Amino acid sequence: MLMARQWTKTQLWGIRSAWLVLALVASLYCVHRFMGSSPLETNLLALLPATEADPVAEKAVDTLANALGDRTVFLVTSKDAARAKAAAKQFGAALQKSGAFGSVTAELPPFDMSQIGGLYMPYRFGLLTRDDRDTLTGNAASLHDALMQRLYNPVRGPLATQLADDPFGWLEHWLGGLPLATSNLDLEDNMLVAHRDDATSVLVVTTLRGSAYESTTQRDVLSAVAQAQASLKTDYPDAGIARTGAVFYAESARSASEREVHLIGVASAVGIALLMLWVFRSPRLLLLGFVSTALGIVCALAVTLLVFGKLHLLTLVFGASLIGEAVDYSIQYFVVYLGARRGWNARQGAHSVRPALGVALATSLLGYAILAWVPFPALKQIACFAIAGICTAFASVLWLLPVLLVKGPKQAQRRLFLRAGLLLARWHATIGGRRTWLVAALLLIVAVPGWLRLTSDDDIHLLIQRDPALVAQENQVRNAIGVDNTAQFFVVRGPSQESVLQRAEALGAKLDALNGAQAVNGWQSVAQFVPSAQRQADARAMLAQHAFNDPAALRAMLLQAGFRDEVADAWIASFAKSNTAPLTIEHWLAAPWSQPYRHLWLGAVDARGERGYAAIVIPQRVTPQNVAALIAIARAVQGVAFVDKAASVSKLFGAYRVDSGIWLALALALVLLLLMVRYTPRGGIATTLPVLLAVGVTLAAFGYARVPLNLFNCLALMLVLGVGANYAVFLREGCLRDHADLGAVWTGVLLSAATTLLSFGMLALSAMPALKSFGATLALGILVSVLLAPIGMPPERRRVA
């Protein structure tokens, strides 16, 4: 075979310059993206896929997330009520002074409750509670009793109406039923206060100036809160503060991910550097290996930001572990470089290693391509990051390292390679050749009981890990306020606003009928603020039939109760003169005080080309005991769907976990086909067998350890296939390569496996359960793959003297 020509100096500098330009462009683009607002995506919901069949339900999830995302809630608690209120005032003032918040509310501004009654007064004859309806359908005595109770009842709520406008208290009763206060909080001294046991807690609510998921907002908020708490600790050492809000969870997730990136990145880089120095004894090769890897990671980062615009935390942490896989290609080239027995030709060296790297790249891309197909935004990003990174690393090994390694090595690790060759020969004699099928049968016998013990766990919390301290504080706030549910709700749809309101009312009636363990302890709906036109018309008709049907008798009843003639006449006349047009959603939305409840109305929606309207109904208490009843109610009312994002994602996890078995089988078949084309059918089967056994042994290990499988274990097996198959490929290609030193090849394989274990294995130490599952599966699968890789070696290797 003719030796490939070396490059001319012009070609060498041209290729080097091209790679330098690529590195500069990618690096400058990444710097540019991080110089402005941070491209890191810390919104945990953004990691999740769209899980609802109805896109309106997804809109509802987003609406609630946005409504709550810019709010933070603080609870200032002390055993002394006066000190708790004073501490809350000081804390709120400190937060306001910091400038980190758009608004801070510790003391409620004076609010004229008559504004609420003012909205409903013109429509009062269409507003009746269920109790008042029952009273009206009774006899005249019942109506008289209701009037007397109204006159002599000393207890009047904050939404009390004037006797002249509401003699029987129908409007006042209806206003009292509005879900304005669905919590344990009381209004004291213009502050929202909760008394629990012997402690008093005061609520301080803030809104953010920017997005809770922006790093600048997070830093400003945490700094302001820390300073306010330090000041409060000096003046009120007995006061405790609990906090909750999306900004705190987002900052916690970002900080944890950055710590893990540093830990995994630094530990992997140091470990890989020490291994490469020990094996190659060349700082130059170490530097070039990291140049290739750095190019891969920088280009991967640039491509991912260019394609997606944002970078998920999951991708960032996973990207730090890509170092181990990206460096594999350069290691294989260095092995050829150091194993060269004649004059070194860099171009020929690249040509000789290209088949092995090409097959290895193809198997890896297959595993990541399957990740890209899964509809999880984070997994799509990971796939994009990895594909761009390893493709760049592959290209740099073939077209950059050769122009940087023009001169041959000064010395080679002959002794190390010789020992490695002897170890390989003994290990191959033990598990390879005619013993291959015996080894496979023994592993199968051992694995079957483990497979039978396998269980699964598809909980959504496998994806995210919330800071336990923040969760404890959130629970403290929830318990004080008395609100149990914000994650499960109903979406009510209809072709018109009227149909949505009617269906929401039907849903509310069924929720009210639940009792015992199935009770929901109340609910919030726009239909409570704006009854349907039909219900308003029915109320008006009922009043016309049972109260205003005999104006003379009604007038006499009012006069007998002590009403003046002109007051009684004016009120009776107001029924006839009142506007028969019903209260509408638009009237309610226009009222400033409706702002805290506007998320209950989704408005016009368009799903699958079908236009309509939608609203949200939120039950206050959802438990495992009543969730089945709530789902049954949703199915019983037309246009109603029960939305539980966590359960939907968990269900999707389970579905894709099952599907991943099919994907894995198809991927194995494709890899087998690829290797059979390359190595003949018999050689393809032998080369695929190690990674197939590695997948089986990994599954069995999880079964024996009683570790439930989840989607991320199964997806990691795809990468075990893509990465683990490389080791048998490298060995077989070494056997087929002219003048190859098998000891050097085996050294390179072991070093590649070690670097991959260092990087991906570090993921097992991640606090994020998804990455922990990923890392543990990859580490075990890759370890078994490299140990069984010699099975794929041909019985005899071709040698060229």
Salt bridges, closest charged atoms under 4 A:
ASP54 OD2 - ARG493 NH1 3.10
GLU58 OE1 - LYS645 NZ 3.28
GLU107 OE1 - LYS89 NZ 3.89
ASP132 OD2 - HIS173 ND1 2.94
ASP145 OD1 - HIS144 ND1 3.97
GLU172 OE1 - ARG150 NH1 2.61
GLU172 OE1 - ARG156 NH2 2.77
GLU188 OE1 - LYS85 NZ 3.09
GLU188 OE2 - HIS195 NE2 2.87
ASP189 OD2 - LYS85 NZ 3.02
ASP198 OD2 - LYS79 NZ 3.90
ASP238 OD1 - ARG83 NH2 3.09
GLU251 OE2 - ARG254 NH2 3.83
GLU258 OE2 - ARG254 NH1 3.12
ASP458 OD1 - ARG657 NE 2.83
ASP459 OD1 - HIS461 ND1 2.84
GLU474 OE1 - ARG466 NH1 3.31
GLU474 OE2 - ARG478 NE 3.02
GLU505 OE1 - ARG535 NE 3.75
ASP512 OD2 - ARG130 NH2 3.56
ASP565 OD2 - ARG555 NH2 3.94
GLU566 OE2 - ARG564 NE 2.85
ASP569 OD1 - ARG555 NE 2.50
GLU733 OE2 - ARG678 NE 2.82
ASP738 OD1 - ARG798 NH1 3.85
